[in-house]
Amino acid sequence: MKNTEIRDYISVQAHRIGISIPELILTKRFTRTLGQACLQRHAVKLNRKFIHKTTEIYAKSVILHELIHLKNWIENQSQSHDKNFRQMCDGYGCHSASAFTKKEKKKVKVYHISDGSKNYVKGDIAGKKVKRNG
């Protein structure tokens, strides 16, 4: 996806799920993370390399996933993949990893959220296990 397409998609989806449009940050610093919801900053940080090389549906799913983290934080002050988060994902059509091909899944399966003081990482990238950071 191109930067303008990413910004447009974020704008449309933020409106659809009922949150203000977050700041978009594209970073080269992520090596094991696809996206990050920066809760206190109300921003979505995305892995620049991944977002431009993956399929559009996978990129959009990661973006929507991070937007739902922001919504869950605003409504429930929760930063986890809890019941509310999962219900929001289901309600807004956020695809699970099972919706993607084996090739896509091998690239990266990491979601990263941050509340400004703690970082949580879950998943793996190309078979390398990623542990929780805190």
Secondary structure, DSSP 8 states (H G I E B T S, - for coil): --HHHHHHHHHHHHHHHT----EEEEES--SS-SEEEETTTTEEEEEHHHHHHS-HHHHHHHHHHHHHHHHHHHHH---SS-HHHHHHHHHHT---GGGS-HHHHHH-EEEEEE-SS-EEEEEEETTEEE----
